[in-house]
Amino acid sequence: MTVQRWNGLAEVSDDQPRSVVCIGVFDGVHRGHRAIISRAVEYAHTLDAPAVVITFDPHPSEVIRPGTHPGLLSSLDQRCELLADLGVDGVCVLPFTLELAALSPEEFVDHVLVDRFDALGVVVGANFRFGHRAAGDTELLGELGLSRGFMVDAVPLVAGTGGTWSSTYVRGLVAAGDVAAAGISLGRPHRVEGVIEHGDKRGRELGFPTANLGTIAHAAVPADGVYAAWLIDNPYSDEPTTYPAAVSVGTNPTFDGVIGRRVEAYVLDRDDLDLYDHFVAVDFVERIRGQVKFDGIDALITQMTADVNRSREILAQG
């Protein structure tokens, strides 16, 4: 499903109809986010108005406190695609800048919500903060809405079996390698994207040619180990191609390591693919084991064979 996408407020048409606006970073668009966004879509339907999501890029943390950018649970393209799947009519990607961060709560409401979208309603999470130094909360937003002609719906946070669904919680699961639990919170496999680069070709020499993924900046890469996953070639094209894969994350300790961590995907039972320079996505399904340093090549090949067989079993379950 495609939706209207604006990259900044300047792209929003002057004749944009009054809208129900949902605001948040929504990194990962996890189950908690979906509860908020679905409420906005339902509210918009009752008012016969478009539902618009305002999200931010880059992550506000990187602008306010450089160097603290959290691991991203979704690329901007995936975030917009997931929002579209929830039935919103438009997504405004608002560049998060120091100038935007310096706006008072009143200035933010007037400049963003009123001037560009003439908001009929605003839907946010109960913990939403806005304006300079996060001075605004949902109570203030409601007061400003009364004076400016829109209603505010602050949606309570949603809890799962492991606690409140939040991006921080999901990042913790990914960092620990528990991609299966992360997938439950996200409602889909955790995804890492990037361009396939040339590696050292050791996998091909061992009989398991791998695609070396150059991940996008700040991607939340799972803990070192081996995973069953899906590799999707050209994921946002009209005709993406999906392959079952065994994916290694780590530093290749058996070969004395490499500089930096790598994400290397072996497409099961295929040695004829040329994916160099292709933009791909890796959807992590389940962790098979942690990273291990083997005593020799034969032990490594034996384990890789077992990893591939286990990946095949996991992925065959759907």
Residue pairs with C-beta under 8 A, 6 or more apart in sequence:
1 84
1 85
1 87
2 84
3 80
3 83
3 84
3 88
3 89
3 90
3 91
4 89
4 90
4 91
5 80
5 90
5 91
5 92
5 93
6 12
6 90
6 91
6 92
6 93
7 93
7 95
8 92
8 93
8 94
8 95
9 92
9 94
9 111
9 112
9 116
12 92
12 116
12 117
16 116
16 117
16 118
17 49
17 50
17 118
18 49
18 117
18 118
18 119
18 120
19 44
19 49
19 50
19 51
19 52
19 89
19 90
19 117
19 118
19 119
19 120
20 40
20 43
20 44
20 47
20 49
20 50
20 51
20 52
20 119
20 120
20 121
20 122
20 123
21 40
21 52
21 53
21 54
21 113
21 117
21 119
21 121
21 122
21 123
22 36
22 37
22 39
22 40
22 51
22 52
22 53
22 54
22 88
22 122
22 123
22 124
23 53
23 54
23 122
23 123
23 124
23 128
23 130
24 33
24 36
24 53
24 54
24 55
24 124
24 125
24 128
25 55
25 56
25 59
25 60
25 167
26 33
26 37
26 53
26 55
26 79
26 83
27 59
27 70
27 72
27 73
27 74
27 79
27 167
28 73
28 74
28 79
28 167
28 170
28 186
29 37
29 74
29 79
29 82
29 83
29 86
29 186
30 73
30 165
30 166
30 167
30 170
30 185
30 186
30 187
31 158
31 160
31 165
31 185
31 186
31 187
32 125
32 157
32 158
32 164
32 165
32 166
33 165
34 86
34 187
35 155
35 158
36 123
36 124
36 125
36 155
37 53
37 83
37 86
37 88
37 123
38 86
38 87
39 123
39 153
39 155
40 51
40 53
40 88
40 121
40 123
40 153
41 51
41 86
41 87
41 88
43 51
43 121
43 123
43 153
44 50
44 51
44 89
44 121
45 51
47 120
47 121
49 120
49 121
50 89
50 90
51 87
51 88
51 89
51 90
52 88
52 89
52 90
52 91
52 92
52 117
53 83
53 88
53 90
53 91
53 92
54 91
54 92
54 94
54 112
55 79
55 83
55 91
55 92
55 93
55 94
56 93
56 94
56 95
56 96
57 76
57 93
57 94
57 95
57 96
58 69
58 96
59 69
59 70
59 72
59 96
59 218
60 96
60 101
61 68
61 69
61 70
62 68
62 69
62 218
63 96
63 97
63 98
63 101
64 101
69 218
70 167
70 168
70 171
70 218
70 220
71 171
71 174
71 175
71 218
71 219
71 220
71 221
72 216
72 218
72 219
72 220
73 167
73 170
73 171
73 174
73 186
73 190
73 220
74 82
74 191
75 191
75 193
75 216
75 219
76 93
77 193
77 236
78 191
78 193
78 235
78 236
78 281
80 91
80 93
81 236
83 91
84 91
92 116
92 117
94 100
94 112
100 108
101 132
102 132
103 111
103 131
103 132
104 131
104 132
104 135
105 130
105 131
105 132
105 135
105 136
105 140
105 141
105 144
106 131
106 144
107 131
108 130
108 131
108 136
109 141
109 144
109 145
109 148
110 148
113 119
113 122
113 148
113 150
114 148
114 150
119 145
119 148
119 149
119 150
120 149
120 150
120 151
121 150
121 151
121 152
121 153
122 141
122 145
122 150
122 151
122 152
122 153
123 152
123 153
123 155
124 138
124 141
124 152
124 153
124 154
124 155
125 154
125 155
125 157
126 138
126 154
126 155
126 156
126 157
127 157
128 137
128 138
128 141
128 154
129 135
129 136
129 137
130 136
130 141
138 152
138 154
141 152
141 154
142 152
142 154
145 151
145 152
157 164
157 165
157 166
158 164
158 165
159 165
160 184
160 185
161 184
162 169
162 173
162 181
162 185
163 169
165 185
169 185
170 182
170 185
170 186
170 190
171 220
173 179
173 181
173 182
173 185
174 182
174 190
174 220
174 221
174 222
174 223
175 220
175 222
175 223
176 223
177 222
177 223
177 224
177 225
177 287
177 290
178 287
179 189
179 190
179 222
179 227
179 284
179 285
179 286
179 287
180 285
180 286
180 287
182 190
182 284
183 189
183 190
183 284
183 285
188 283
189 229
189 230
189 283
189 284
189 285
190 220
190 222
190 283
190 284
191 281
191 282
191 283
191 284
192 213
192 215
192 216
192 219
192 220
192 221
192 222
192 263
192 281
192 282
192 284
193 215
193 216
193 219
193 235
193 279
193 280
193 281
193 282
194 213
194 214
194 215
194 216
194 219
194 263
194 279
194 280
195 213
195 214
195 277
195 278
195 279
195 280
196 211
196 212
196 213
196 214
196 275
196 276
196 277
196 278
196 280
197 212
197 213
197 214
197 276
198 212
198 276
199 210
199 212
199 262
199 264
200 258
201 209
202 252
202 255
203 209
203 210
203 264
203 266
204 210
204 271
206 297
206 300
206 301
206 304
207 301
208 246
208 266
208 304
208 308
209 266
209 271
209 273
210 248
210 264
210 265
210 266
211 231
211 264
211 265
211 266
211 267
211 273
211 275
211 280
212 262
212 263
212 264
213 262
213 263
213 264
213 265
213 280
213 282
215 221
215 263
221 249
221 261
221 263
222 249
222 284
222 287
223 249
223 287
223 290
224 249
224 250
224 251
224 261
224 290
224 291
225 248
225 249
225 250
225 287
225 288
225 289
225 290
225 291
226 246
226 247
226 248
226 249
226 287
226 288
226 289
226 291
226 307
227 246
227 247
227 248
227 249
227 284
227 285
227 286
227 287
227 288
227 311
228 244
228 245
228 246
228 247
228 285
228 286
228 288
228 310
228 311
228 314
228 315
229 245
229 246
229 247
229 265
229 282
229 283
229 284
229 285
229 311
230 242
230 243
230 244
230 245
230 282
230 283
230 285
230 315
231 242
231 243
231 244
231 245
231 247
231 265
231 267
231 280
231 281
231 282
231 283
232 240
232 241
232 242
232 243
232 280
232 281
232 282
232 283
233 240
233 241
233 242
233 243
233 275
233 278
233 280
234 240
234 241
234 278
234 279
234 280
235 279
235 280
235 281
243 267
243 268
243 270
243 273
244 267
244 268
244 311
244 312
244 315
245 265
245 266
245 267
245 268
245 282
245 311
246 265
246 266
246 268
246 288
246 304
246 307
246 308
246 311
247 263
247 264
247 265
247 266
247 282
247 284
248 262
248 263
248 264
248 265
248 266
249 261
249 262
249 263
249 264
249 291
250 261
250 262
250 291
251 257
251 258
251 260
251 261
251 262
251 291
252 258
252 262
253 291
253 292
253 293
254 293
254 294
254 297
254 300
263 282
265 280
265 282
266 308
267 273
268 308
268 311
268 312
268 315
285 314
285 315
286 314
288 307
288 310
288 311
288 314
289 307
292 303
294 300
294 303
